[in-house]
Amino acid sequence: MDEVRQSAYRATANTIIKKLERRNMTGHHCATAAEAVELALELVPHDASVTWGGSVTFGESGVKAALANAGCRMIDRAAATTPEEQEEMWRNQVSADWFFMSTNAITVDGELVNIDGNANRLSLLLHGPKHVCVIAGMNKVVADVESGIKRIRTVSCPLNAARLHTNTPCELTGVCAECHAKGCMCCQEVITRHSRHNDRIHVILVGEQLGF
């Protein structure tokens, strides 16, 4: 069954990669997270500055550890503890060489579908770092934008709420209530349908279940 699954994943990924090319984004397919690690090490110069959003996939895939071990300058927002340090950290993140994230969903037509709370993750996707690398397991693939939003509200948000302890309805009941709670994670909905900047956004599709 693994061979069947990988064959199907490969076919779907190749279709999405062609759609991404039309959208001026560069797509890659890796059968495993280990292959994604090797690809990331090829893409990112080992003296580059690297930062990331709150991505389970970035750590789970092994890419984060591999880049750190390769000597990249890792800009970790969690290291900032005071308002002054947070402000300086933000400036460093915006000017990073590479920003790593996952996507809440990706459509078969190559659109990135994301929801964010503070918008620090999505703002760096939209503008700032020289390069963005989106790593997504094939579990993130959806039919269309509407399906992507539905996936976020029924899968991503309840799991992330449980991880982050947001005290929102999706944590307490496991179901989205389209809330306006203090810890609401669904403050911005962003669809990335095209990149105006050549070679800025890379999308690595991994033939495994990764992240939320």
C-alpha positions as CSV (number, residue, x, y, z in Angstrom):
1,M,0.0,0.0,0.0
2,D,2.9,2.4,0.6
3,E,4.0,2.1,-3.0
4,V,0.4,2.8,-4.2
5,R,0.2,5.8,-1.8
6,Q,3.6,7.2,-3.0
7,S,2.6,6.7,-6.6
8,A,-0.6,8.7,-6.1
9,Y,1.2,11.4,-4.0
10,R,3.8,11.7,-6.8
11,A,1.2,12.2,-9.5
12,T,-0.7,14.8,-7.4
13,A,2.5,16.6,-6.4
14,N,3.6,16.8,-10.1
15,T,0.3,18.3,-11.0
16,I,0.5,20.9,-8.3
17,I,4.2,21.7,-9.2
18,K,3.0,22.6,-12.7
19,K,0.3,24.9,-11.3
20,L,2.8,26.5,-9.0
21,E,5.1,27.3,-11.9
22,R,2.3,29.2,-13.6
23,R,1.9,31.2,-10.3
24,N,5.7,32.0,-10.3
25,M,6.4,29.7,-7.4
26,T,8.9,26.8,-7.5
27,G,7.5,23.4,-6.5
28,H,9.5,20.3,-5.4
29,H,8.4,16.8,-4.5
30,C,10.1,14.7,-1.9
31,A,8.9,11.2,-1.1
32,T,10.1,11.4,2.5
33,A,11.0,14.0,5.1
34,A,14.6,12.8,4.8
35,E,14.6,13.7,1.2
36,A,13.2,17.1,2.1
37,V,16.1,17.6,4.5
38,E,18.6,17.0,1.8
39,L,16.8,19.3,-0.6
40,A,16.7,22.1,2.0
41,L,20.4,21.7,2.6
42,E,20.9,22.1,-1.2
43,L,18.6,25.2,-1.4
44,V,19.9,27.1,1.6
45,P,23.6,28.3,1.7
46,H,25.1,27.2,5.0
47,D,26.0,30.8,6.0
48,A,22.5,32.1,5.4
49,S,20.2,33.5,8.1
50,V,17.1,31.4,8.6
51,T,14.0,32.1,10.5
52,W,10.6,30.4,10.8
53,G,7.0,30.7,11.8
54,G,5.2,28.5,14.4
55,S,5.5,25.4,12.2
56,V,5.2,21.9,13.6
57,T,6.3,20.6,10.2
58,F,9.6,22.5,10.2
59,G,10.7,20.7,13.3
60,E,9.0,17.4,12.7
61,S,10.6,17.0,9.3
62,G,14.1,17.4,10.6
63,V,14.8,20.4,8.4
64,K,15.2,22.8,11.3
65,A,17.8,20.7,13.1
66,A,19.7,20.0,9.8
67,L,20.0,23.7,8.9
68,A,21.2,24.5,12.4
69,N,23.8,21.7,12.3
70,A,24.9,22.9,8.9
71,G,25.9,26.3,10.4
72,C,23.0,28.5,9.3
73,R,22.4,31.5,11.6
74,M,19.1,30.6,13.2
75,I,16.9,33.5,14.1
76,D,14.5,32.1,16.8
77,R,11.7,34.4,17.8
78,A,11.3,32.4,21.0
79,A,14.7,33.7,22.2
80,A,13.3,37.2,22.6
81,T,11.9,37.7,26.1
82,T,11.5,41.5,26.5
83,P,9.6,44.0,24.3
84,E,12.9,45.5,23.1
85,E,14.3,42.1,22.2
86,Q,11.1,41.2,20.4
87,E,11.3,44.4,18.3
88,E,14.9,43.7,17.4
89,M,14.0,40.0,16.6
90,W,11.2,41.1,14.3
91,R,13.6,43.4,12.4
92,N,16.0,40.4,12.1
93,Q,13.3,38.1,10.9
94,V,12.1,40.5,8.2
95,S,15.6,40.8,6.8
96,A,16.4,37.1,7.0
97,D,17.7,35.2,3.9
98,W,15.2,32.4,4.3
99,F,11.9,32.1,6.0
100,F,10.5,28.6,6.6
101,M,6.9,27.7,7.3
102,S,4.2,25.2,6.4
103,T,0.9,26.0,4.9
104,N,-2.5,25.2,6.5
105,A,-3.6,23.9,3.1
106,I,-2.6,23.9,-0.5
107,T,-5.0,23.4,-3.4
108,V,-4.5,21.1,-6.3
109,D,-4.4,24.3,-8.4
110,G,-1.4,25.6,-6.4
111,E,-2.9,28.1,-4.1
112,L,-1.6,28.5,-0.5
113,V,-4.4,28.8,2.0
114,N,-3.6,30.1,5.5
115,I,-5.2,31.5,8.6
116,D,-3.2,33.4,11.3
117,G,-3.7,35.1,14.6
118,N,-1.0,37.7,15.1
119,A,-0.1,37.6,11.4
120,N,3.6,37.4,12.2
121,R,3.9,34.2,10.1
122,L,1.8,35.4,7.2
123,S,3.4,38.8,7.1
124,L,6.8,37.2,6.4
125,L,5.3,35.0,3.7
126,L,3.9,38.1,2.0
127,H,6.9,40.4,2.3
128,G,10.4,40.7,3.8
129,P,12.7,37.7,3.7
130,K,14.5,37.1,0.4
131,H,13.3,33.6,0.1
132,V,10.4,31.6,1.6
133,C,10.3,27.8,1.8
134,V,6.9,26.2,2.5
135,I,7.2,22.6,3.6
136,A,3.9,20.7,3.4
137,G,2.9,17.0,3.9
138,M,0.5,15.7,1.3
139,N,-2.1,15.7,4.1
140,K,-2.4,19.4,3.5
141,V,-3.6,19.0,-0.1
142,V,-7.2,20.1,-0.8
143,A,-9.5,20.4,-3.8
144,D,-10.0,24.2,-3.6
145,V,-9.8,27.3,-1.4
146,E,-13.2,26.6,0.2
147,S,-12.0,23.1,1.1
148,G,-8.8,24.6,2.5
149,I,-10.7,26.9,4.8
150,K,-12.8,24.0,5.9
151,R,-9.7,21.9,6.6
152,I,-8.2,24.7,8.7
153,R,-11.3,25.1,10.8
154,T,-11.9,21.3,11.3
155,V,-8.4,20.0,11.5
156,S,-5.6,22.7,11.9
157,C,-7.2,25.0,14.4
158,P,-8.5,22.4,16.9
159,L,-5.1,20.7,16.9
160,N,-3.1,23.9,17.1
161,A,-5.4,25.2,19.8
162,A,-4.8,22.1,21.9
163,R,-1.0,22.6,21.3
164,L,-1.0,26.3,22.2
165,H,-3.7,26.3,24.9
166,T,-5.6,29.2,23.3
167,N,-8.7,28.8,25.5
168,T,-10.8,29.3,22.4
169,P,-13.9,27.3,21.4
170,C,-11.9,25.1,19.1
171,E,-9.7,24.0,22.0
172,L,-12.6,23.6,24.5
173,T,-15.1,21.9,22.2
174,G,-12.9,20.8,19.2
175,V,-15.2,22.7,16.9
176,C,-14.7,26.1,15.3
177,A,-17.3,28.7,16.5
178,E,-16.0,31.6,14.3
179,C,-15.2,33.2,17.6
180,H,-13.9,36.7,18.6
181,A,-12.1,35.3,21.6
182,K,-8.9,37.0,23.0
183,G,-6.8,34.1,21.7
184,C,-8.5,33.8,18.4
185,M,-6.2,32.2,15.8
186,C,-8.4,33.1,12.8
187,C,-7.8,36.8,12.5
188,Q,-6.5,36.8,9.0
189,E,-7.3,34.6,6.0
190,V,-4.7,34.8,3.3
191,I,-4.8,33.1,-0.2
192,T,-1.4,33.2,-2.0
193,R,-2.3,32.8,-5.7
194,H,0.8,34.3,-7.3
195,S,4.3,35.6,-6.5
196,R,5.5,38.7,-8.3
197,H,9.1,37.9,-7.3
198,N,11.1,35.3,-9.2
199,D,12.6,32.5,-7.1
200,R,11.2,33.8,-3.9
201,I,8.7,31.1,-2.9
202,H,9.7,27.5,-2.9
203,V,7.1,24.8,-2.0
204,I,8.3,21.3,-0.9
205,L,5.6,18.7,-1.1
206,V,6.4,15.7,1.1
207,G,4.8,12.3,0.6
208,E,4.2,11.9,4.3
209,Q,1.7,13.1,6.9
210,L,3.4,16.1,8.5
211,G,2.1,18.8,10.8
212,F,-1.5,19.9,11.3
